[in-house]
Amino acid sequence: MDVSNWTGDIDWASVAAGGGKFAFVQATEGTAYTNPRFGAQYDGAAAAGLIRGAYHFAQPHESDGTAQADYFLQNGGTWISDGRTLPGVLDIEDNPYKDRNGKNNCYDLSVEDMVKWLKDFTKKYHEATGRHAIIYTTTSWWQTCTGDSTKFRSNPLWLARWGTEPGDLPKSWKKHTFWQSADKGPLVGGGNSYNGSESQLAELANPPAEVKVSGQARNRKTYTVTLSNTGPHPLKDIQISGRAFGGQRVVRAPGCKFSGTAVSCRVAELPRGQKKTFTFTTKPRKTKGTVGMNVTVGSVKLTLKAR
């Protein structure tokens, strides 16, 4: 379900007993409103055993996307690695306050300005948490106000379409992750479903660590390997092993152990968003012919060749 201050006090134990598995709770709107019931609703959902997530109701005409992402993060929207918390949600839809603010459904923003606003919000959220914010929207709003932008494929889609079928999706997505099919569900608040299994939902709340491994043969004597932590968790105890080939031996490897053709390195911890580069220097026996290094990091294998 999805709930807000308007939902009132919630008996979360009854929600769980009735089959509820996850809940989205409004945290903020614009940069001046916080849900006064947020703490009770958000913590209550978790205490009852539900997976929970926070959402921000966008007001893109009031301030830029970075400012609203900051406000959301500071008022309940951050992600924590507790296995019960979903990535934060950006709720962007038809302007409901047209009579009050005099703006159109797209908040009087052009397609270009709206896409930039969305980019600024989602970029800030990802930088702060390592997670891609979920985007809640309707296909019609997305088509009209973003020009059916395809630039948000990394962000899970929470599609709003009341009825029996999700219908057509915005072009950024090939499938929806969540679907709001009714404004009033069978439990409390809006009715939503997850497009997957319970184990997949749990993985969305707490995904595995991610590391990107890249390497380069700069010349016949110099090789580099870079590890980048692209996921939401710190990476610990990363092992790197390499072996030179083509008639050469390793003669220098700062921060690593080496002997003959072999080199081994260990990274005790690589914080989220950080990278570390290792440089290996070799001494080839010949001036011609293919030389290189085979490098293994976990399940990743690289072959770096030079001539």
C-alpha positions in Angstrom: 0.0 0.0 0.0 1.0 3.7 -0.2 0.0 6.0 2.7 0.4 9.6 3.7 -0.8 11.9 6.5 -4.3 11.8 5.0 -4.4 8.0 5.7 -4.3 8.7 9.4 -3.2 6.3 12.1 -2.6 2.7 10.8 -3.0 -0.6 12.6 0.1 -2.2 10.9 -0.3 -5.5 12.7 -3.7 -5.9 11.0 -2.2 -4.8 7.6 0.4 -7.6 8.0 -2.2 -10.1 9.1 -4.2 -9.2 6.0 -1.4 -10.0 3.6 0.4 -6.7 3.3 4.0 -7.1 2.2 5.3 -3.6 1.5 4.3 0.0 2.0 5.4 3.4 0.6 5.0 6.3 3.0 5.0 9.9 2.0 7.9 11.7 3.7 8.1 15.1 2.0 6.7 17.5 -0.6 8.6 20.3 -2.3 11.0 21.8 0.3 8.6 23.0 2.9 6.3 20.0 3.9 7.0 16.9 5.8 4.4 14.3 6.7 3.7 14.7 10.5 2.8 11.0 10.7 5.9 9.9 8.8 7.8 8.4 11.7 4.9 6.5 13.1 3.8 5.2 9.7 7.3 4.3 8.4 8.6 2.7 11.6 5.2 1.0 12.2 5.4 -0.7 8.8 8.9 -2.1 9.5 7.9 -3.2 13.1 5.1 -5.2 11.6 7.5 -7.0 9.3 6.7 -5.1 6.1 9.3 -3.8 3.7 8.9 -0.1 3.5 10.0 2.9 1.4 9.6 6.7 1.5 8.4 8.9 -1.2 8.7 12.6 -2.2 5.9 14.4 -3.9 7.6 16.7 -6.4 6.8 20.3 -6.9 9.2 21.1 -9.7 8.1 24.7 -10.2 9.1 25.7 -6.7 12.8 24.7 -6.6 15.3 22.6 -8.5 15.7 18.9 -8.4 18.8 18.9 -6.3 17.2 21.0 -3.6 14.2 18.8 -3.4 16.3 15.6 -3.3 18.3 17.1 -0.5 15.1 17.9 1.5 13.9 14.4 0.9 17.1 12.8 2.1 17.2 15.0 5.2 13.6 14.2 6.2 13.3 10.4 6.0 14.1 9.6 2.3 17.5 8.2 2.7 18.2 4.5 2.1 19.6 2.3 4.8 21.1 -1.2 4.4 18.8 -3.0 6.9 17.1 -5.4 4.5 13.7 -3.7 5.1 14.1 -0.4 3.2 13.3 0.2 -0.5 15.0 2.9 -2.5 13.3 6.3 -2.2 10.6 7.3 -4.6 10.2 10.4 -6.7 6.4 10.9 -7.2 6.0 13.1 -10.3 2.5 13.4 -11.8 -0.2 15.9 -13.0 -0.1 19.1 -11.0 -2.9 18.7 -8.4 -2.8 22.3 -7.3 -3.6 24.1 -10.6 -6.3 26.2 -9.0 -3.8 27.3 -6.4 -0.6 27.8 -8.3 -1.9 28.6 -11.7 0.5 26.1 -13.4 -0.4 23.5 -16.0 -0.1 19.8 -15.6 3.6 20.0 -16.3 4.0 22.8 -13.8 4.8 25.2 -16.7 8.1 23.5 -17.3 9.3 22.8 -20.8 10.1 19.2 -21.8 13.8 20.0 -21.6 13.6 21.7 -18.2 11.5 18.9 -16.8 14.0 16.2 -17.9 16.8 18.3 -16.4 14.8 18.6 -13.1 14.4 14.8 -13.0 18.0 14.2 -13.8 19.1 16.6 -11.0 16.9 14.9 -8.5 17.8 11.3 -9.4 21.5 12.1 -9.7 21.6 13.7 -6.2 19.8 10.7 -4.7 22.1 8.2 -6.3 25.2 10.1 -5.2 23.9 10.2 -1.6 22.7 6.6 -1.3 24.2 4.5 -4.1 20.6 3.6 -5.1 18.6 4.6 -8.1 15.4 6.3 -7.0 12.1 4.7 -8.0 10.0 6.9 -10.2 6.2 7.0 -9.7 4.4 8.4 -12.7 1.7 7.9 -15.3 2.4 7.1 -18.9 0.3 10.0 -20.1 2.1 12.5 -17.9 5.5 11.1 -18.8 4.7 11.3 -22.5 3.4 14.9 -22.3 5.8 16.5 -19.8 9.1 14.7 -20.6 8.5 14.0 -24.3 8.5 10.3 -23.4 12.2 10.6 -22.3 14.2 7.4 -22.5 16.9 8.7 -20.1 15.8 7.0 -16.9 16.1 3.3 -17.6 18.2 2.8 -14.4 15.4 4.0 -12.2 12.7 1.4 -11.3 9.2 2.3 -12.5 6.2 2.6 -10.2 3.4 2.9 -12.6 0.1 4.6 -11.7 -2.8 3.3 -13.7 -6.1 2.4 -12.0 -7.7 -0.5 -13.6 -7.2 -4.2 -14.4 -4.1 -3.9 -16.6 -0.9 -1.7 -16.4 -1.3 -0.8 -20.1 1.4 0.9 -22.2 4.6 2.0 -20.4 6.7 5.1 -20.9 9.6 4.6 -23.3 12.2 4.6 -20.5 11.0 1.2 -19.3 10.4 -2.2 -20.7 8.6 -3.4 -17.6 7.1 -1.8 -14.4 8.5 -2.7 -11.0 5.5 -1.6 -9.0 1.9 -0.9 -10.2 -0.6 1.2 -8.4 -3.9 -0.2 -9.7 -6.3 1.5 -7.3 -6.4 4.7 -5.2 -8.0 2.7 -2.4 -6.6 -0.8 -1.9 -8.0 -3.8 0.0 -6.0 -2.9 3.2 -5.3 0.8 3.8 -4.2 3.6 1.4 -3.6 3.0 -2.3 -3.5 -0.6 -3.7 -0.2 -1.7 -5.3 1.5 -4.8 -6.5 5.2 -5.8 -7.0 6.1 -7.2 -10.4 8.1 -10.1 -9.1 8.7 -12.6 -6.3 9.1 -11.9 -2.6 12.8 -12.8 -2.8 13.2 -10.3 -5.7 11.5 -7.7 -3.6 13.8 -8.4 -0.7 16.8 -8.1 -3.1 15.5 -4.7 -4.3 15.5 -3.6 -0.6 19.0 -4.9 0.0 20.9 -5.7 -3.3 24.2 -7.4 -3.4 27.5 -5.5 -3.5 28.7 -4.4 -6.9 32.3 -3.8 -8.2 33.3 -2.8 -11.6 36.7 -4.1 -12.7 38.6 -2.5 -15.6 42.2 -2.8 -16.9 44.5 -1.4 -19.5 47.9 -2.3 -21.0 49.5 1.1 -21.2 52.5 -0.3 -23.0 54.7 -3.4 -23.0 55.9 -2.7 -19.4 53.0 -1.0 -17.6 49.5 -2.4 -16.8 46.7 -0.9 -14.6 43.7 -2.4 -13.0 41.0 -0.3 -11.4 38.3 -1.4 -9.0 35.2 0.8 -8.7 32.5 0.3 -6.0 29.4 1.1 -8.0 26.9 -0.5 -5.5 25.3 0.7 -2.3 27.6 -1.2 0.2 31.2 -0.9 1.2 33.3 -3.7 -0.3 35.6 -5.7 2.0 38.5 -8.1 1.5 38.8 -7.8 -2.3 41.5 -10.1 -3.7 43.4 -9.4 -6.9 45.7 -11.9 -8.5 47.7 -11.6 -11.7 50.2 -13.4 -13.8 52.4 -12.0 -16.6 52.8 -13.9 -19.8 54.9 -13.6 -23.0 58.3 -14.0 -21.3 58.3 -11.2 -18.8 58.3 -10.9 -15.0 56.8 -8.4 -12.6 59.4 -5.9 -11.2 57.2 -3.4 -9.4 53.7 -3.4 -7.9 53.0 -0.8 -5.2 50.8 -2.0 -2.5 51.0 -5.6 -3.7 53.2 -8.7 -3.3 54.9 -10.0 -6.4 57.4 -12.7 -7.3 58.5 -13.8 -10.8 55.5 -13.6 -13.0 52.9 -13.5 -10.2 51.3 -10.6 -8.3 48.7 -10.5 -5.6 46.9 -7.6 -4.0 44.3 -7.2 -1.3 41.9 -4.3 -0.6 40.7 -4.4 3.0 37.7 -2.1 2.3 36.6 0.0 -0.6 33.9 2.5 0.4 30.8 3.1 -1.7 31.4 5.4 -4.7 35.2 5.0 -4.4 37.8 3.5 -6.7 41.3 2.2 -6.4 43.9 1.7 -9.2 46.9 -0.7 -9.1 49.8 -0.3 -11.4 52.0 -3.2 -12.4 55.4 -2.8 -14.0 57.0 -5.7 -15.9 60.4 -6.4 -17.6 59.9 -8.2 -20.9 62.7 -10.5 -22.1 62.2 -9.6 -25.7 61.5 -6.3 -27.5 58.9 -7.8 -29.9 56.0 -10.2 -29.6 52.8 -10.2 -27.6 53.1 -9.8 -23.9 50.5 -9.1 -21.2 48.9 -10.0 -17.9 46.0 -12.2 -16.9 44.2 -10.6 -13.9 41.4 -12.2 -11.7 39.2 -10.3 -9.3 36.5 -12.6 -7.9 34.6 -14.0 -10.9 36.0 -11.3 -13.3 38.9 -12.3 -15.5 40.8 -9.8 -17.6 43.5 -10.3 -20.2 45.6 -7.3 -20.9 47.8 -7.5 -24.0 50.4 -5.4 -25.6 52.8 -5.7 -28.5 
